[in-house]
Amino acid sequence: MTGMIICFGDCELDAERRQLRRNGKLVSVEPRVFDLLVELIRKRERVVAHRELVESVWKGSAVSRSAVNAGMSRLRSALGDGQGRVIKSFPRYGYRFIAKVQQRPRALPKPALIGRTRELDLLASVASEARSGRGRVVFVHGEAGIGKTRLMETLALRAEDAGVPVFTGVCDESENPPLLWPWVQILGACVTALGDDVRLTQLADHGGELARVLPAVRQRFGAPSLVEENPAESRVRLLDAVSRAIFTLTAKAPMLMILDDAQWADADSLAVVRQVVQRIRQTHLLLLVADRTAPALRRFTAEGNESTLCISLNNLDRLATAELASALSEASFPERKVAALHDLSCGNPFFIRELIRDPEFFEEGSRSVPEPIRMLFEGDLADLPPIARQLLLYAAVGDLPTFSLAAVQRAARLKVGEAANAIDMAVRARIVVPVHGSADGYRFRVPLQRIHLRYALSRQQQDQIRSALNRAQARGMRERG
């Protein structure tokens, strides 16, 4: 499967880069569960027995059938295979991968990174500094879809071309992610790649602690001690072992580590970042941390620390939007469509890409937002209470790009305090922003969000809300007059 992408259902597997994607999104999978999937795909022409999986995936460790079943349960969850349409169970014997598989070469290089020349040059300079033995931590900040991952991938390709190993950990957005999950991914892949490298032998001093979270270390240095100890002390020892392992691996040889989606990182993973910041200048490590939370730097260290740098990505301007649109569509975009594309996307590269895939979206009339964008917007709205969502629905139906909070409050029949609280939550969620120079004027930060909310309503509901808004506006005018 080297150099090939394995496609099945809504999933894609890149065994060489140890990545699993579902519906285009990277899925966090424990190393052993990932190996289990690879093994089943490789032997998909037959049923693979439990004992065979223990030998190939668990390397002959003394594990029970229940351990294999537990690993399979986590794999099914990652694949969304609750109905057994991907992997079929053969009770008391084993499993078989039954989904239809297609293989394709790894995608051709994406269009050149557009609109990020300054940021990429800055990262390249910092990477050169790290290779020479003055490690750095760079926090890459920006909203969802702004291009944080794309920027880091571009630098990673340059690093790999220069012979610098790259290891990536993606944080899990679930409420109870696995312990130190991004670092488990990074160090697990690192240990596997090192093989019999002398640096791996140097981890022996930390092996007992690391074995608690890293199967690859457990296989090399044995199982951790089961002696009970104070939980707080145990946590401190583990975090110290992880950070020291990072220092050991990068003390003399350059390495690039990427921690993506840090807005979902657990407290312990963030604590490791803070420990790395303190000593990274004595290493050859460049650590990139992608984070949506602003300001990202303050979550990890005091501003002004010479080992850290924060890069904030802004939306693309209209010229860069046109360049990206032409690169993605392999054709020149007319000025009219470029203007509409930029206005709707606000220059967000993710929105631009998804809108390019649906050129009819630019035509006038009722339209639904592309599914990937819709899912992102629903995530933004998920934490808002019903009253806040009701207020936004009324605001979305208005005919003007801005709306009056007082008019929407009256039309939706909300109390003044309810409306004030609702708009505050919508502003904090970065769905709407105040209109400069207006006492109670607001607008949707991204016009697509307004279209998404409006499309959720039937034509009859839109007409009813529009009538209520007109009545509220007329009443407001009478009261002022």
N, C-alpha and C positions, 0 to 999 in steps of 0.2 A: 504493500500500500504506500510505499515511499513516493513522495511527490504527487500523490493523488488525493483528491477529496472524495470521501465516501458519502453518497447521498441516499437517504431513505426517509420516506414520509416527509415531515417538516424539519428533519434534522440533517446536519452535515458534520462529518467527522474528519478531522485532520490529525491522523495518528502521529505524524512526524513532529508537528508542533504541539501535540497533546491538547487540542482544542475541540470542544463539542459546541456546536451552535444549534439553536432551535428557533425557528422563525427569524433567523438572521441575528439573534442575540446570543452572546457567549453565555454558556451554562456552567456554573461552578460544579465540578465533579471531583470527588476525592480520588487521589492517584490510583488506589486499588480498584475502585469502581470503574474508573476509566479503562484500566487494564482488562477488567472483566468484559467490558463492551468490545474492546479490540479483539480479545480472544474468541468471543462468540462469533464475531463477523468473519474472522479468519477461517473458522471451522463451520461456517453456516450451512455447508452441504450435509451436515449430520447432527445428531443429538450429542451434546458434550456432557459427559457424566460429572457428577459432583466431585468425585475423587480426582478426575482429570483437571478440573478447575482449581482444586486445592494445590495440585502439583505445579500448574503453569502460572496461576495468578498469586496464590499464597505461598509459592515456592516451597511446598511441602511442609509448611508450618503445621503444628498440631492444632488445627481448628476443626470445629464440628460442622456438620451440615447446616446448622442454624446460622453460622457465620456466613456461609455462602448464600443462604436464603436472605439474610439481612442485607448483604451487599447487593443482591438482585433487587430487593425492594427499593433501595436507594437509587439504583440504576433505572428502574421503571419510573420512579418519580421524576428523575431528570429528563427522561424521554417522553413523559406524558403518556405512558403505555399502560394505563389502568385496565384496558380491555384485553391485553395480551396479543395485540396485533403486530407487535414488533418482535417480541420474544415469547415463545411458547414453552410452558412448563410441562415436564413429564414427571409426575409425582414419584417420589422416592428414587428417581434416577438422575435427572439433569434438566438441561435447557437447550433449546435450539433457536437460533436467530432466523425468523421466517419472513421478515419484511423484504420487499423488493429493493435491490441495491443497484445503484448506478454509480459509476466512477467517472470523474472528470479531472483533468489536470488542474493543479492549483492555479487560481485566477491570474491572469496577466497583471502586471503592475497597474495600480490605479492611476488616474490622471495625476500629473504633477501637483504637489501641494500648492494651492492657490491662495494668495492673500496672506501668507504667513512667512514671508521671506525673512523679515526682521527677527521673528521668534525662533525660526529654525537656525538662523545664523548664530543667535545668542546661545541656543542649546549646543550647537556644534562647538562653540568656543569653550563652554563649560565642560563638555565631554572631553575635549583635548586637555583641559586642566586636570580632570579626574584621572585620565590615563597616565599623566606624569606624576601622580602620587598625591594630589591635593583633591580629595574627594569632595563632592557637593551633593546637596539635596535640592531639587527643583520642584516647587509646587506649581502645577499647571491648573489654573482655575478658569471656570467658565460654565455657562448654562448647558443643559442637555442638548446635544447635537451641534455644539459650537465648533467641534473639531479637536478636542483634547486628545482622544485616542489616535486620531489620524496623524496628528503632529508627532506623537510619541512613536507611532509605528514607522514613520518616515525616518526618524532618528535611529530607531532600532535597526532598520535595513542598512543604514550607513554603518552602524557599529558592527553588524554581522559581516559586512563586506570588508571591514578593517580587521576582522578576526577577533572581535570582542564578543564574548558570550552574552546573550540577552535572556533574562528570565522574567516572566510576568505573573503577577497574582491579581485576580479580580475579586473584589469584595462581594460578599453575599448580602442581598438586601432583605433576607428573611429576618424575622424577629430573633431567632436563636441560631445564628450561624455557627459552623464548627469552630472550635477553639483555634485562634490565630490563623484563620483560614487563608488569607492572602499570603502569609509567610510560609504556611504549609505548602502552598503551591510553588512558591519561588524556591524555597530551600529543597523541597522534594525533587523538583526538576533539576536543580543544581547538583544535588548529590548523585542523581541518576546519571547526569552527563559527565561527572568527574570520573566515574568508574574507579580505577585504582590510583587515581592521582594522589600525590603526596598530601595535597591540601585536605583530602577526605580523611586521611589517616590522622591529621592534626585535629580533627573534630572529636577524636576519642575522649578527650578531657571533658567534653560536653555531652558525650553520647548517651549517658544515663538519663539526662533531662530531655534531650531532643527526641529520644526514642518514644517519649510519651505522645508525641504528635506526628512524628515522621516515620512511616513504615520502612522507608529505605534505610534509615539510620538503625532502626530496630533489627533489620536483617543483618546489618554489618556489625553492630556492637552489642546486640542482645537486647532482651526485654528490660524495661525499667524496673527499678526496685519497687516492691510493694509495701515497703515500710511506711506506716502512716505518719504523717507530719502535719504541722499546722497549715491549713489551707492558704493563709496569707503568705507564709514563708515559702510554700510550694510554688505559688504564683510568681513571687519575686525571683526565685531560682530559675524557673522556666523562662521568664522574660529575659533574664540576664544571659541564660544559655543561648537563646535565639540571637540576641544582639551580638554576643561574643562570636557565635558561629559566622555571622555576617562579616565581622571584622577579620576573622581568621581566613575566610575564603577570598577576601579582597585586599589583604595586607600587601601582597606583592604583585598581583596580576589584575589587570583592568576587568571590570564587569559592569554591565548595565542591568539594573533591577527596576521594574515598573510595577507600581502599585496603583491599579485602576479603580475607579468608582469609590474613592476613599470617603465619600459622604456616607457610605454604608458600613464603614469599617467599625469593628468592635473596639471597645476601650483598650483591650490588651494589645491589639495590633497597632493602635495609635501610640500606645506607650513604647512599643519597640521603635517606632519611627523617631520618637523623642530621644530615645537612648542612642540611636544611630546618629542623630544630629550632633550629639555632644562630642563624638570621636571620629566623625567621618573624614575630617581633614587629614588624618593619618592613614588613609586607605586609598585604593585606586577605584573606588566605587562612585558611580553616578546613579543616584536614586531619584526616579521621577515619580511624583505622587499627583495623580489627577483627582480633582475635587470640585464639586459644584458649590460647596458651602463657602460663603464670603464672610469675612476675608479668610481664606484658607490658611495662610501662614500663622495666624494667631492661635489656631487649634494645636499647633505642634511646638512652637518655639517663640521666643521673644523676637520682635522685629529688630533688624540690624545685625543679626548673627551672620558673620562672614561666610559661614558654610552653607547658608540657605539663600535661595532666590525664588521669587514668586513671579510667574508670568500669567497675566490675565488676558484671555482671548476675547476679543470683541467681534461683533457681527461684521460680515464682509460689506464693503461699500458697493455701489451699483456697478462700477467697472469690474471688480472682482466677481460679482454675481454673474455678469455677462460672460466673463472668461470661464467660470466654472460651468455654467449652463452649456456653453459651446463645447467644452471638453467632454461633458457627460453625454450630450446628444450627438456628438461628432458632426455638428452642423452649426451654422451661424443662427443665432436667435435674433428675430426682428426686435427693434427697439421697443415696440409696444409690449411684446411679451416679456422682455427684460424688465421693463418698468413694473408690470403687473407682478412678475415673479419676485422682484426685490421688495415691493410693497407688502405682498402677502407673507413672505418669508422673513422679512426684516433682516435679510442677509445671513440667516442661520443656515450653514451648509447642509445639515441633515434635512431641513425642510425643503431646501432647494432640490436636493437629490430626489426626494419623494415626489415633489410636484412635477419634476421633469418626466418621471415615469408615467404621469397621467396628464398629457398635454391638453385634453379636453376640459380639464379643471379650470383653465383660464377663460373659457367661454362664459358668457353671461348666463344668469339664471341660477336655479337651485342647484347646489352641489354639495357633495359630502367630502369631508377631509379624508385624504388617503389613510388607510388603516394603521400603518405604523405611527403616524402623527396623532391619530385619534387615540391610540393606546397611551401615548405619552401624555396627552392632555387629560385623559381620564385619571391618570396617576396624579396629576397636579390637583384635580378636583376632589380626589377620593377622601382627603382629610377634612374637607370643608363640611360644616353642618348643613342640613337642608335649607335653612333660612338664607345662608350665604349663596347657595346654588340657585335658589329661587330668585334672589336679587340679580344674579348674573344672567339668568335666563331672560328676565325682563330687559336688562340693559342690552343684551345681544340683539333683541328684536328692533330696537330703535333704528331710525333711518339715517341718523348722523353718526360719524365716526367717534364722537364724544357723547357722553350722557351726563345728565344732572342727577346727582344722588337724591335730591329732594323729590324730583319728579318720579324717579323709579320707586322710591320709598312709598309715595302716595299711590302709585299705580298698583304696586304689589300688596298694598294694604298692610305694610309693616309699621311697627312702632319706630319712632325716631331712634331710640337707643338700639333696637334690633338692627336697623339699617346701618347705623354707625359701626356697630361691632362686626357686621357682615362685610362691610367694605374694608375695614381694617384687616380682616383675615384674608380677603382677596388680594390686598396690596402686599401683605407679608408673603403670600404664596406666589407673588410676582405674576398674577393673572391680569390685574389692572394696575394702572399708574395714574397719579393725579395729573390733571392738565395744568401746566404752568400758568400762573396768573389768574386762575379761576378759584372761586370760593368753594364750590362743590362739584366741579367738573372732573370727570375721569374718562379714560379710554382704555381699551384692551391693549395690553403690551404687544401682543402679536395678533394681527387681524384674523389669522387662521383660527385662533381660539374662539373668537366671536362667531365665525362661520360654523365651527363645530357645535357650539351651543345652540345656535339657531336651527341647524339641521336636525337636532334631536326633537324639535317640536313639529307637530303637524301644521299644515297650512291654516286650519281652523284655529289652532292654539295661537299661532303667530298673529292672526287677524284680531283675536280677542285681546291679546296683550298690546298690540298696536293701538287699538281703540282705547284701552285703559290708559296708555301713555299719553295719548292725545288729550283725553279728558283731564288728566293730572296736570299736563302742561297748561291747558286753558285755565284751569282753576288757579294755578300758580300765578299766571299773568293777571287774573282778576284781582287776586289778593295783593299783588304788588302795585296794581293800578288804583 
